[in-house]
Amino acid sequence: MSLRSPLAALRNLCLGTAHSFSTACPRVRHAPGVPQKLHSTYAHPEGLYVLWVASRKPGPAGEALLPGAHRPFCARSLSLACEIIRLCVADLLLTLWSLHPWRSFLLVILELVRGVFPAFRGYSQALLINELQSLISSSNTSWTCITRHVGVELSRLALEALIDAIATENESIVYGSAKFTLEYRQMEKRLKLDLPTLADPEIRDLFRESDLFVRSFGGMSSFGLFSTFDFMRILTSISELLSHALVLSSLTFSRPHLTAFCFSVVTSLLPLILRTARAHGSCLDETMDPQESRAIHKQEKMRYLAQSESYRQELIFFGLGPWILQGWAKARRAVLGLERRQTECDASLRCLFSVDLSSFALFMQNVPLMLLYRSPSASLGLFTLYQTSVQAIIFTTANLIQSVRMAYQGIFLMGAFCAAMEIEPVLQPKGRDVPFESSGKGMRLDIKNLTYTYPGCETPVLRHVSLTVEAGETVAIVGFNGSGKSTLAKILLRIYDFDSGQILVNGVDIRHYSPEDYHSRCTAVFQDFAKYNSTAQQNIGVGYIDEMRCTQTLEMAMRLAGARETVCSLPLGLKTKLDIVGQDGGAFDGDQLVQGGGPAYGCHGLSGGEWQRIAISRAFMRASRPEVELLVFDEPTSSLDAHAQKRIFDSIEKIACSGSSERKKSVLFITHRLSTARRADKIAMMENGTICEFGTHQELLSRDGKYAALYRASI
């Protein structure tokens, strides 16, 4: 039996492919730093979102799967997967292809070549074994023939190593560019979304699965996910299967050969069947048990409670350690399957089944050698070729099935990414937005019958609120805790949307303004202001990024807020890194926000009042700018003494007047200190989510109502 003709064909194929990629591999320029925009022409983006939502519910009334959970392999899910592919895969592949066209083409070619090499390797090694067998059994074989085969084998090894090196470098560039592009687009989309959009639990789950899709471009081995480029692995497997089939089809199948071939197939399949039986028939695309899903969720929740510094203080104070540990341990045992009761007999049978039968299967793989021994054309090379080709086909087929199963799950993650890229912020104007026209006298606000309910709640936090703030007017909002003061401020600042009613800004519906444009006309101090594990300069400068490095603007903001003395007392002044005690924070690395900080990094702690001065300085960074017409302060002096409080409100009054007696800015501040509220032109008294009284300080006292009673109780 001759093995030379198929070897020559395979050799010519590999050498021809090597020549083609060596001439078609010019150095490709890297993609620019900012990736090109992903195609936004997905057909029916609402349909994509609806398809993704439907895929998470196995049945009509089924409970939604957790983000990242495997979809069941059924007719309904398969239909949804096909529809997702139809809607978004073409644009996504076109975008990824456009990053590196020639390198992507080279990637496909090299994967095909890689698939051919295993069959080429088996054939070459079979020829070499036959020559060595002939040399040992007789003295007729020349050393020249053996040397030629050894040379071919060494050349094959060198060529395979060269192609692997080129393919690895090429893959790293293509994968890296794709991962960067998708990460960039996802982060860009997240930063454009507003709080009402992200408050939707389904939107949050959508972005979790979108994030899994982006992370999958780190490779299958990283997260057990399947990315778009891992389809190349399927291409390699198909190429390998075809090449091995070509090798086997070239052999002469006499009766001994056919019997040996069948034994090789059976003995190679037996270990795979045993592994499948030991796994109790579990497969990658099974739907996760709802109890297991809940256990995983609880496990991660308890782990976060144990590790997060945000909860450390109360964890210690309330003695939550044993409760967290017990909850984590129970959930973790359920995830690991330690709660399942198994009899000792079952365990012994499984052990016997897995060890003895596997050893027997390995022994049976030598039977084809005995069957071929009596054949005139028997050879060790032929036996090796049977074994390697059959085992490679079975192993590659198993990997191909596994890859297809993972690809099936990856389709839904891809659908989540494409649907997430089409999500628009809730607060974005529907249609064309109206440009903001400055009056130069401050912002006029007309609030009419405003109602708002937090997502997931049944009772409205604001009920039929009506209020008018004239241009250049200062209005104080007072009331008991939980009356809706801070919520009203965030709605006026376009952080939250409202359910019903109307807000007119300078006579224009606030929903017609672009949130970005409107925010540039305001400045604010929030009651729950952010603290960053960063320098004092960056903590203040985020109020107006464009002048973060401007010393003059920073000095003015600190002086108006009374923070200059605090900053000057720090070890490095503005360059001192500030620490957050008892909560998670972010730290700036250059101009980027990164995780980190803490005392180990040389950070300096501040008191509550000092942090409040920093936050007020942040608001003052752009308060004096001519385009800013509304100043909102939510409990800005709650941690300050009376002298510091007076200084802050004197600064607010100075900024509002802009160096003249005429008001240039409208001011809205929320306070519990009624002595401070007296400084306002008008006062709004809130109770149970509505404004029950509105007027000047004297007018409200003369009415002897809610405000008068609260004022008398405070003095």
C-alpha positions as CSV (number, residue, x, y, z in Angstrom):
1,M,0.0,0.0,0.0
2,S,1.4,3.4,-1.0
3,L,1.2,6.5,1.2
4,R,3.1,8.8,-1.2
5,S,0.4,10.3,-3.5
6,P,-1.7,11.9,-0.7
7,L,1.5,13.1,1.0
8,A,2.5,14.9,-2.2
9,A,-0.9,16.5,-2.5
10,L,-0.9,17.7,1.1
11,R,2.7,18.9,0.8
12,N,1.9,20.9,-2.3
13,L,-1.2,22.4,-0.7
14,C,0.8,23.5,2.4
15,L,3.7,24.9,0.4
16,G,1.3,26.7,-2.0
17,T,-0.6,28.2,1.0
18,A,2.7,29.3,2.6
19,H,3.7,31.0,-0.6
20,S,0.4,32.8,-0.9
21,F,0.4,34.2,2.6
22,S,4.1,35.2,2.4
23,T,3.4,37.3,-0.7
24,A,0.1,38.7,0.6
25,C,1.2,39.8,4.0
26,P,2.3,43.4,3.8
27,R,2.6,45.3,7.1
28,V,-0.8,46.6,7.9
29,R,-1.1,50.0,9.7
30,H,-2.8,49.9,13.1
31,A,-6.3,51.3,13.4
32,P,-6.4,54.9,14.7
33,G,-6.7,55.6,18.4
34,V,-10.3,56.4,18.3
35,P,-12.2,53.6,16.6
36,Q,-14.6,54.3,13.8
37,K,-18.2,54.4,14.7
38,L,-20.1,51.2,14.7
39,H,-22.7,50.9,12.0
40,S,-26.0,52.2,13.5
41,T,-28.1,50.7,10.7
42,Y,-29.3,47.7,12.6
43,A,-32.8,46.9,11.3
44,H,-35.5,47.4,13.9
45,P,-33.5,48.1,17.1
46,E,-36.7,47.7,19.1
47,G,-37.0,44.3,17.6
48,L,-33.5,43.3,18.7
49,Y,-34.3,44.4,22.3
50,V,-37.6,42.5,22.2
51,L,-35.8,39.4,20.9
52,W,-33.2,39.6,23.6
53,V,-35.9,40.0,26.3
54,A,-37.8,37.0,24.9
55,S,-34.7,34.8,24.9
56,R,-34.3,35.3,28.7
57,K,-37.7,33.7,29.3
58,P,-37.8,30.0,28.5
59,G,-41.6,29.9,28.6
60,P,-44.5,32.2,28.2
61,A,-44.8,32.7,32.0
62,G,-41.3,31.6,32.9
63,E,-39.0,33.5,35.3
64,A,-36.4,35.6,33.5
65,L,-32.9,34.0,33.4
66,L,-30.0,35.7,35.2
67,P,-27.7,37.8,33.0
68,G,-25.3,35.4,31.2
69,A,-27.3,32.3,31.9
70,H,-27.4,29.7,29.1
71,R,-30.5,29.7,26.9
72,P,-32.1,26.3,26.3
73,F,-31.6,24.6,23.0
74,C,-35.1,24.4,21.7
75,A,-37.1,25.5,18.6
76,R,-38.2,28.8,20.1
77,S,-34.7,29.9,21.2
78,L,-33.2,28.7,18.0
79,S,-35.7,30.8,16.1
80,L,-34.8,33.8,18.2
81,A,-31.1,33.2,17.6
82,C,-31.6,33.1,13.8
83,E,-33.6,36.3,13.9
84,I,-30.8,38.0,16.0
85,I,-28.2,36.8,13.4
86,R,-30.3,38.2,10.6
87,L,-30.6,41.6,12.2
88,C,-27.1,42.4,13.5
89,V,-24.4,40.0,12.5
90,A,-23.7,41.5,9.1
91,D,-23.1,45.0,10.4
92,L,-21.0,43.8,13.3
93,L,-18.8,41.6,11.1
94,L,-18.4,44.5,8.6
95,T,-17.3,46.8,11.4
96,L,-14.7,44.3,12.8
97,W,-13.5,43.5,9.3
98,S,-13.0,47.3,8.5
99,L,-10.5,47.6,11.4
100,H,-7.9,45.4,9.7
101,P,-9.1,44.1,6.4
102,W,-5.9,42.5,5.2
103,R,-5.1,41.1,8.7
104,S,-8.6,39.7,9.0
105,F,-8.2,38.0,5.6
106,L,-4.9,36.6,6.7
107,L,-6.5,35.4,9.9
108,V,-9.0,33.3,7.8
109,I,-6.2,31.9,5.6
110,L,-4.0,30.9,8.5
111,E,-6.8,29.2,10.3
112,L,-7.5,27.0,7.2
113,V,-3.8,26.2,7.0
114,R,-3.7,25.3,10.7
115,G,-6.5,22.9,10.1
116,V,-4.6,21.0,7.4
117,F,-1.4,20.6,9.4
118,P,-2.6,17.8,11.8
119,A,-3.4,15.5,8.8
120,F,-0.1,16.5,7.1
121,R,1.7,15.7,10.4
122,G,0.1,12.3,10.7
123,Y,0.9,11.3,7.1
124,S,4.5,12.5,7.3
125,Q,5.1,10.6,10.6
126,A,3.5,7.5,9.1
127,L,5.9,7.6,6.2
128,L,8.9,8.0,8.5
129,I,7.7,5.1,10.7
130,N,7.4,2.8,7.6
131,E,10.9,3.6,6.5
132,L,12.3,2.9,9.9
133,Q,10.4,-0.3,10.1
134,S,11.7,-1.4,6.7
135,L,15.3,-0.5,7.8
136,I,15.0,-2.6,10.9
137,S,13.4,-5.6,9.3
138,S,15.7,-5.6,6.2
139,S,18.7,-3.9,4.8
140,N,17.1,-2.9,1.5
141,T,16.0,0.6,2.5
142,S,18.5,3.3,1.8
143,W,19.5,6.0,4.3
144,T,18.8,8.6,1.6
145,C,15.1,7.9,1.7
146,I,15.0,8.1,5.5
147,T,17.0,11.3,5.4
148,R,14.6,12.8,3.0
149,H,11.6,11.9,5.2
150,V,13.4,13.3,8.2
151,G,14.1,16.5,6.3
152,V,10.5,16.8,5.3
153,E,9.4,16.2,8.9
154,L,11.8,18.9,10.2
155,S,10.7,21.3,7.4
156,R,7.1,20.7,8.4
157,L,7.9,21.4,12.0
158,A,9.7,24.6,11.1
159,L,6.9,25.7,8.8
160,E,4.3,25.0,11.3
161,A,6.2,26.9,14.0
162,L,6.6,29.9,11.6
163,I,2.9,29.9,10.7
164,D,1.9,29.6,14.4
165,A,4.1,32.6,15.3
166,I,2.7,34.7,12.4
167,A,-0.8,33.7,13.3
168,T,-0.4,34.4,17.0
169,E,1.0,37.9,16.3
170,N,-1.7,38.6,13.7
171,E,-4.5,37.4,16.1
172,S,-3.3,39.5,18.9
173,I,-3.5,42.7,16.7
174,V,-6.9,41.8,15.3
175,Y,-8.3,40.7,18.6
176,G,-6.9,43.6,20.4
177,S,-8.3,46.2,18.0
178,A,-11.7,44.5,18.1
179,K,-11.7,44.4,21.9
180,F,-10.7,48.0,22.1
181,T,-13.3,49.1,19.6
182,L,-16.2,47.3,21.4
183,E,-15.0,48.4,24.8
184,Y,-14.8,52.0,23.6
185,R,-18.3,51.9,22.1
186,Q,-19.8,50.3,25.1
187,M,-18.2,52.8,27.5
188,E,-19.2,55.7,25.3
189,K,-22.8,54.4,25.3
190,R,-22.9,53.9,29.1
191,L,-21.6,57.5,29.6
192,K,-24.4,58.8,27.4
193,L,-27.2,57.1,29.3
194,D,-29.0,58.9,32.1
195,L,-30.2,57.7,35.5
196,P,-33.8,56.9,34.4
197,T,-32.5,54.7,31.7
198,L,-30.1,52.8,33.9
199,A,-32.7,52.5,36.6
200,D,-34.6,50.0,34.4
201,P,-33.6,46.5,35.7
202,E,-33.8,45.0,32.2
203,I,-31.5,47.7,30.8
204,R,-28.9,46.9,33.5
205,D,-29.2,43.2,32.7
206,L,-28.8,44.1,29.0
207,F,-25.5,45.9,29.7
208,R,-24.3,43.0,31.8
209,E,-24.7,40.6,28.9
210,S,-23.2,43.2,26.6
211,D,-20.2,43.4,28.8
212,L,-19.9,39.6,28.7
213,F,-19.8,39.8,24.9
214,V,-17.1,42.4,25.0
215,R,-15.1,40.4,27.5
216,S,-15.3,37.3,25.3
217,F,-12.9,38.9,22.9
218,G,-10.1,38.1,25.4
219,G,-10.4,34.5,24.1
220,M,-12.4,31.4,24.9
221,S,-10.1,30.4,27.6
222,S,-10.5,33.6,29.6
223,F,-14.1,33.5,30.5
224,G,-15.6,30.4,29.0
225,L,-17.3,32.7,26.4
226,F,-17.5,32.6,22.7
227,S,-16.6,35.7,20.7
228,T,-17.2,36.5,17.1
229,F,-13.6,35.8,16.2
230,D,-13.8,32.4,17.8
231,F,-15.8,31.4,14.7
232,M,-12.3,31.0,13.2
233,R,-11.8,28.0,15.5
234,I,-14.9,26.4,13.9
235,L,-13.3,27.1,10.5
236,T,-10.1,25.4,11.7
237,S,-12.0,22.4,13.0
238,I,-13.9,22.0,9.7
239,S,-10.6,22.2,7.8
240,E,-9.0,19.6,10.0
241,L,-11.9,17.2,9.6
242,L,-11.8,17.5,5.9
243,S,-8.1,17.0,5.7
244,H,-8.2,13.9,7.9
245,A,-11.2,12.5,5.9
246,L,-9.1,13.1,2.7
247,V,-6.2,11.1,4.3
248,L,-8.5,8.2,5.3
249,S,-10.2,8.1,1.9
250,S,-6.9,7.7,0.2
251,L,-6.2,4.4,2.0
252,T,-7.0,1.0,0.6
253,F,-9.7,-0.6,2.7
254,S,-9.4,-4.4,2.4
255,R,-11.1,-6.6,5.0
256,P,-8.3,-6.5,7.6
257,H,-7.9,-2.7,7.1
258,L,-11.7,-2.2,7.4
259,T,-11.9,-4.2,10.5
260,A,-8.9,-2.4,12.0
261,F,-10.5,0.9,11.1
262,C,-13.8,0.0,12.8
263,F,-11.9,-1.1,15.9
264,S,-10.0,2.2,15.9
265,V,-13.3,4.1,15.7
266,V,-15.0,2.2,18.5
267,T,-12.0,2.3,20.9
268,S,-11.5,6.0,20.3
269,L,-15.2,6.7,20.9
270,L,-15.4,4.6,24.1
271,P,-13.5,7.0,26.4
272,L,-15.6,9.9,25.1
273,I,-18.8,8.0,25.8
274,L,-17.6,7.2,29.3
275,R,-16.8,10.8,30.1
276,T,-20.2,11.8,28.9
277,A,-21.9,9.1,31.1
278,R,-19.9,10.3,34.1
279,A,-21.1,13.8,33.5
280,H,-24.7,12.5,33.8
281,G,-25.5,13.8,30.4
282,S,-24.8,17.4,31.2
283,C,-24.0,19.7,28.3
284,L,-23.0,23.3,27.9
285,D,-26.3,24.6,26.6
286,E,-28.5,23.3,29.4
287,T,-30.6,25.9,31.1
288,M,-29.3,26.7,34.5
289,D,-31.6,25.5,37.3
290,P,-33.4,28.4,38.9
291,Q,-32.3,27.3,42.3
292,E,-28.7,27.3,41.1
293,S,-29.1,30.7,39.6
294,R,-30.4,32.1,42.9
295,A,-27.6,30.4,44.8
296,I,-25.0,32.0,42.5
297,H,-26.7,35.4,42.9
298,K,-26.7,35.0,46.7
299,Q,-23.1,33.8,46.8
300,E,-21.9,36.9,44.9
301,K,-24.0,39.2,46.9
302,M,-22.6,37.9,50.2
303,R,-19.1,38.0,48.8
304,Y,-19.5,41.6,47.9
305,L,-20.8,42.5,51.3
306,A,-17.8,40.8,52.9
307,Q,-15.2,42.5,50.6
308,S,-16.7,46.0,50.0
309,E,-15.4,48.8,52.3
310,S,-18.8,50.6,51.8
311,Y,-20.4,48.2,54.3
312,R,-17.5,47.6,56.6
313,Q,-18.6,50.1,59.3
314,E,-22.1,48.7,59.8
315,L,-20.9,45.1,59.3
316,I,-18.7,45.5,62.3
317,F,-21.1,47.6,64.3
318,F,-24.1,45.4,63.8
319,G,-22.1,42.1,64.0
320,L,-23.1,40.9,60.5
321,G,-20.1,38.7,60.0
322,P,-21.6,35.4,61.0
323,W,-24.8,36.1,59.0
324,I,-22.8,36.9,55.9
325,L,-20.6,33.9,56.3
326,Q,-23.5,31.5,56.9
327,G,-25.4,32.8,53.8
328,W,-22.3,32.6,51.6
329,A,-21.4,29.1,52.8
330,K,-24.9,27.8,52.2
331,A,-25.1,29.3,48.7
332,R,-21.5,28.2,47.8
333,R,-22.2,24.6,48.8
334,A,-25.3,24.6,46.6
335,V,-23.3,25.9,43.7
336,L,-20.5,23.3,44.1
337,G,-23.1,20.5,44.4
338,L,-22.1,19.6,47.9
339,E,-25.7,19.6,49.1
340,R,-26.6,16.7,46.8
341,R,-26.8,13.4,48.7
342,Q,-25.1,10.6,47.0
343,T,-24.9,7.0,48.3
344,E,-21.6,5.3,48.9
345,C,-22.6,2.6,46.5
346,D,-23.2,5.0,43.6
347,A,-19.8,6.6,44.2
348,S,-18.1,3.2,44.2
349,L,-19.8,2.2,41.0
350,R,-18.9,5.5,39.3
351,C,-15.3,5.0,40.3
352,L,-15.2,1.5,39.0
353,F,-16.9,2.6,35.8
354,S,-14.5,5.4,35.2
355,V,-11.3,3.7,36.0
356,D,-11.6,0.1,34.8
357,L,-13.5,0.6,31.6
358,S,-11.2,3.5,30.6
359,S,-8.2,1.4,31.1
360,F,-9.9,-1.4,29.1
361,A,-10.6,1.1,26.3
362,L,-7.0,2.1,26.2
363,F,-5.9,-1.5,25.9
364,M,-8.4,-2.2,23.1
365,Q,-6.8,0.5,21.0
366,N,-3.9,-1.9,20.3
367,V,-6.3,-4.5,18.7
368,P,-6.0,-2.9,15.2
369,L,-2.2,-3.6,15.3
370,M,-2.9,-7.3,15.8
371,L,-5.5,-7.3,13.1
372,L,-3.2,-5.7,10.6
373,Y,-0.2,-7.9,11.5
374,R,-1.4,-10.8,9.3
375,S,-2.1,-8.4,6.3
376,P,0.5,-8.3,3.6
377,S,0.4,-4.6,3.5
378,A,0.6,-4.2,7.3
379,S,2.9,-1.5,8.7
380,L,3.5,0.4,11.8
381,G,3.0,3.6,9.9
382,L,-0.4,2.5,8.7
383,F,-1.4,1.6,12.2
384,T,-0.2,5.0,13.5
385,L,-2.1,6.7,10.7
386,Y,-5.3,4.9,11.6
387,Q,-5.0,5.8,15.3
388,T,-4.0,9.5,14.8
389,S,-6.5,10.2,12.1
390,V,-9.5,8.5,13.8
391,Q,-8.7,10.0,17.2
392,A,-8.2,13.4,15.6
393,I,-11.5,13.2,13.8
394,I,-13.4,12.2,17.0
395,F,-11.6,14.8,19.1
396,T,-12.1,17.6,16.6
397,T,-15.7,16.7,16.2
398,A,-16.2,16.9,19.9
399,N,-14.5,20.3,20.0
400,L,-16.6,21.4,17.0
401,I,-19.8,20.4,18.8
402,Q,-18.7,22.2,21.9
403,S,-17.8,25.3,19.9
404,V,-21.1,25.3,18.2
405,R,-22.9,25.1,21.5
406,M,-20.9,28.0,22.9
407,A,-21.5,29.9,19.7
408,Y,-25.2,29.4,20.1
409,Q,-25.0,31.1,23.5
410,G,-22.7,33.8,22.1
411,I,-25.4,34.7,19.6
412,F,-27.6,36.0,22.5
413,L,-24.7,38.0,24.0
414,M,-24.0,39.5,20.6
415,G,-27.7,40.4,20.4
416,A,-27.4,42.1,23.8
417,F,-24.4,44.1,22.7
418,C,-26.1,45.3,19.4
419,A,-29.4,46.1,21.3
420,A,-27.5,48.0,24.0
421,M,-25.8,50.1,21.3
422,E,-29.2,51.3,20.1
423,I,-30.6,52.3,23.5
424,E,-31.3,56.0,23.7
425,P,-31.4,58.0,27.0
426,V,-34.9,58.5,28.4
427,L,-34.2,62.2,28.9
428,Q,-33.1,62.8,25.4
429,P,-35.6,65.0,23.5
430,K,-37.8,63.0,21.2
431,G,-37.1,64.5,17.8
432,R,-35.1,67.7,17.3
433,D,-33.9,69.4,20.5
434,V,-34.4,73.2,21.1
435,P,-31.2,75.2,21.6
436,F,-31.1,77.0,24.9
437,E,-31.4,80.8,24.6
438,S,-29.9,82.7,27.5
439,S,-31.9,85.6,28.9
440,G,-28.9,87.1,30.7
441,K,-31.0,87.6,33.8
442,G,-31.2,84.1,35.3
443,M,-33.4,81.2,34.6
444,R,-37.2,81.3,34.9
445,L,-38.8,78.1,36.1
446,D,-42.5,77.4,35.9
447,I,-43.4,74.1,37.5
448,K,-47.0,73.0,37.0
449,N,-48.8,70.0,38.6
450,L,-45.6,67.9,38.8
451,T,-45.8,64.3,39.9
452,Y,-43.0,61.7,40.3
453,T,-42.8,58.1,41.6
454,Y,-39.5,56.2,42.0
455,P,-39.2,53.0,39.9
456,G,-40.6,50.0,41.8
457,C,-42.6,52.2,44.2
458,E,-46.3,52.6,44.3
459,T,-46.5,55.9,46.4
460,P,-45.5,59.1,44.5
461,V,-42.7,61.0,46.2
462,L,-43.9,64.2,44.5
463,R,-47.6,65.0,44.2
464,H,-49.0,67.9,42.1
465,V,-46.1,70.2,42.8
466,S,-46.5,73.8,41.4
467,L,-43.9,76.5,41.8
468,T,-42.7,79.6,39.9
469,V,-39.1,80.9,40.2
470,E,-38.7,84.2,38.5
471,A,-35.5,85.0,36.6
472,G,-32.8,86.1,39.0
473,E,-34.8,85.1,42.1
474,T,-33.5,83.2,45.1
475,V,-35.9,80.5,46.4
476,A,-35.4,78.4,49.5
477,I,-37.1,75.0,49.8
478,V,-37.7,73.8,53.4
479,G,-39.6,71.0,55.0
480,F,-39.3,67.8,56.9
481,N,-37.1,64.8,56.0
482,G,-38.6,62.7,53.2
483,S,-40.9,65.5,51.9
484,G,-39.3,65.3,48.4
485,K,-37.0,68.4,48.5
486,S,-33.9,66.7,47.0
487,T,-36.0,64.7,44.5
488,L,-37.5,68.0,43.2
489,A,-34.0,69.5,42.9
490,K,-32.8,66.6,40.8
491,I,-35.8,66.7,38.6
492,L,-35.2,70.4,38.0
493,L,-31.6,69.6,37.2
494,R,-32.7,67.0,34.7
495,I,-31.2,64.1,36.6
496,Y,-34.6,62.4,37.0
497,D,-37.6,62.6,34.7
498,F,-41.1,63.2,35.9
499,D,-44.2,61.2,35.4
500,S,-46.8,64.0,34.7
501,G,-47.0,67.7,34.8
502,Q,-44.8,70.3,33.1
503,I,-41.6,72.3,33.7
504,L,-41.1,75.4,31.6
505,V,-37.6,76.9,31.5
506,N,-37.6,80.4,30.1
507,G,-41.0,79.5,28.6
508,V,-39.8,76.3,26.9
509,D,-40.7,72.8,27.9
510,I,-37.6,71.3,29.7
511,R,-38.1,68.1,27.8
512,H,-37.2,69.9,24.5
513,Y,-33.8,70.8,25.8
514,S,-30.8,68.5,25.3
515,P,-29.7,67.4,28.8
516,E,-26.0,68.1,28.0
517,D,-26.9,71.7,26.9
518,Y,-29.2,72.3,29.9
519,H,-26.6,71.0,32.4
520,S,-24.0,73.4,31.0
521,R,-26.4,76.2,32.1
522,C,-26.5,75.0,35.7
523,T,-24.2,74.2,38.6
524,A,-25.1,72.4,41.8
525,V,-24.0,70.9,45.1
526,F,-25.8,67.6,45.8
527,Q,-26.6,66.4,49.3
528,D,-25.0,63.1,48.4
529,F,-22.0,64.7,46.6
530,A,-19.3,62.4,45.3
531,K,-15.9,61.9,46.9
532,Y,-13.0,60.7,44.9
533,N,-9.8,59.1,46.1
534,S,-7.9,61.6,44.1
535,T,-6.1,64.9,44.6
536,A,-7.8,68.0,46.0
537,Q,-7.2,69.7,42.6
538,Q,-9.1,67.0,40.8
539,N,-11.9,66.8,43.4
540,I,-12.5,70.5,42.8
541,G,-11.7,70.6,39.1
542,V,-14.3,68.1,38.1
543,G,-16.8,71.0,38.4
544,Y,-15.4,72.4,35.2
545,I,-13.0,70.0,33.5
546,D,-11.8,72.6,30.9
547,E,-10.2,74.7,33.7
548,M,-9.1,71.9,36.0
549,R,-5.5,72.9,35.6
550,C,-6.2,76.7,35.8
551,T,-4.8,77.9,39.1
552,Q,-6.7,81.2,38.9
553,T,-10.1,79.4,38.6
554,L,-9.2,76.9,41.3
555,E,-8.2,79.7,43.7
556,M,-11.4,81.7,43.1
557,A,-13.6,78.6,43.7
558,M,-11.8,77.7,46.9
559,R,-11.9,81.3,48.1
560,L,-15.7,81.6,47.5
561,A,-16.3,78.3,49.3
562,G,-14.0,79.0,52.2
563,A,-11.9,75.9,51.3
564,R,-8.6,77.7,50.6
565,E,-7.4,77.4,54.2
566,T,-8.3,73.7,54.2
567,V,-6.4,73.0,51.0
568,C,-3.4,75.1,52.1
569,S,-3.1,73.1,55.3
570,L,-2.8,69.8,53.4
571,P,0.8,68.4,53.1
572,L,1.0,68.9,49.3
573,G,-1.7,71.5,48.9
574,L,-3.8,71.0,45.8
575,K,-1.6,68.0,44.9
576,T,-2.5,66.1,48.1
577,K,-4.5,62.9,47.4
578,L,-7.7,62.8,49.5
579,D,-8.8,59.6,51.1
580,I,-12.3,58.2,51.6
581,V,-12.8,56.3,54.8
582,G,-15.5,53.6,54.9
583,Q,-16.7,53.6,51.3
584,D,-15.5,52.6,47.8
585,G,-14.1,55.3,45.7
586,G,-12.2,56.0,42.5
587,A,-8.8,57.5,42.0
588,F,-7.6,59.5,39.0
589,D,-4.6,58.3,37.1
590,G,-3.6,61.3,35.0
591,D,-6.9,62.3,33.5
592,Q,-8.6,58.9,33.9
593,L,-10.6,57.6,36.9
594,V,-9.2,54.3,38.2
595,Q,-9.9,52.2,41.3
596,G,-7.6,52.5,44.2
597,G,-6.6,54.8,46.9
598,G,-6.6,54.4,50.6
599,P,-4.1,55.2,53.4
600,A,-1.6,52.8,51.9
601,Y,-1.3,55.1,49.0
602,G,-0.4,58.2,51.1
603,C,-3.9,59.7,51.1
604,H,-5.0,62.4,53.5
605,G,-8.4,62.2,55.2
606,L,-10.9,65.1,55.6
607,S,-13.7,65.8,58.0
608,G,-17.3,66.1,56.9
609,G,-17.2,69.9,56.9
610,E,-13.9,70.0,54.9
611,W,-15.4,67.6,52.3
612,Q,-18.4,69.9,52.1
613,R,-16.2,72.9,51.3
614,I,-14.5,70.8,48.6
615,A,-17.9,70.0,47.1
616,I,-19.0,73.7,47.2
617,S,-15.7,74.7,45.5
618,R,-16.5,72.2,42.8
619,A,-19.9,73.9,42.2
620,F,-18.2,77.3,42.2
621,M,-15.8,76.3,39.4
622,R,-18.3,77.3,36.8
623,A,-20.8,79.3,38.8
624,S,-19.4,82.6,37.7
625,R,-19.5,81.7,34.0
626,P,-21.9,83.8,31.9
627,E,-23.8,80.8,30.4
628,V,-24.7,79.4,33.9
629,E,-28.1,80.8,34.9
630,L,-29.2,78.4,37.7
631,L,-27.5,77.6,40.9
632,V,-28.9,74.7,43.0
633,F,-27.6,73.9,46.5
634,D,-29.0,70.9,48.4
635,E,-28.0,71.2,52.0
636,P,-24.7,72.9,51.2
637,T,-23.8,73.9,54.7
638,S,-25.2,71.0,56.8
639,S,-21.8,70.3,58.3
640,L,-20.6,73.9,58.6
641,D,-20.8,76.3,61.5
642,A,-22.8,79.5,61.5
643,H,-19.9,81.7,60.4
644,A,-18.9,79.4,57.5
645,Q,-22.6,79.1,56.5
646,K,-22.9,82.9,56.3
647,R,-19.8,83.1,54.2
648,I,-21.1,80.6,51.7
649,F,-24.4,82.4,51.2
650,D,-22.6,85.7,50.9
651,S,-20.6,84.1,48.1
652,I,-23.7,82.8,46.5
653,E,-25.3,86.3,46.6
654,K,-22.1,87.8,45.1
655,I,-22.1,85.3,42.2
656,A,-25.8,85.8,41.5
657,C,-25.3,89.5,41.2
658,S,-22.1,89.2,39.2
659,G,-20.6,92.5,40.4
660,S,-23.7,94.6,40.0
661,S,-27.0,95.1,41.8
662,E,-28.9,93.4,39.0
663,R,-29.4,89.6,39.4
664,K,-27.8,87.5,36.7
665,K,-28.6,84.1,38.0
666,S,-31.5,82.2,39.7
667,V,-30.7,80.4,42.9
668,L,-32.5,77.5,44.4
669,F,-31.3,76.1,47.7
670,I,-32.6,73.4,50.1
671,T,-32.0,73.8,53.8
672,H,-33.1,72.6,57.2
673,R,-31.9,75.8,58.8
674,L,-34.7,78.3,58.7
675,S,-32.4,81.1,59.7
676,T,-30.7,80.6,56.3
677,A,-34.0,80.4,54.5
678,R,-34.8,83.9,55.6
679,R,-32.1,85.2,53.1
680,A,-34.2,83.9,50.2
681,D,-36.6,86.1,48.2
682,K,-39.3,83.4,48.6
683,I,-39.7,80.2,50.5
684,A,-41.4,77.0,49.5
685,M,-42.6,74.8,52.3
686,M,-42.9,71.1,51.4
687,E,-44.8,68.4,53.2
688,N,-45.7,64.9,52.0
689,G,-44.4,65.4,48.5
690,T,-46.1,68.7,47.7
691,I,-45.7,72.4,48.3
692,C,-48.2,73.4,50.9
693,E,-47.0,77.1,51.3
694,F,-45.1,79.5,49.2
695,G,-44.2,83.2,49.8
696,T,-41.8,85.5,51.5
697,H,-40.6,84.8,55.1
698,Q,-42.9,87.5,56.5
699,E,-45.9,86.3,54.4
700,L,-45.5,82.7,55.7
701,L,-45.2,83.8,59.3
702,S,-48.3,86.0,59.0
703,R,-50.3,83.0,57.7
704,D,-49.4,81.1,60.9
705,G,-49.3,77.8,59.0
706,K,-46.9,74.9,58.7
707,Y,-43.8,77.1,58.0
708,A,-44.6,79.4,61.0
709,A,-44.9,76.3,63.3
710,L,-41.6,74.9,62.0
711,Y,-39.9,78.3,62.4
712,R,-41.1,78.7,66.0
713,A,-39.9,75.2,66.8
714,S,-36.4,76.0,65.4
715,I,-35.7,79.1,67.4
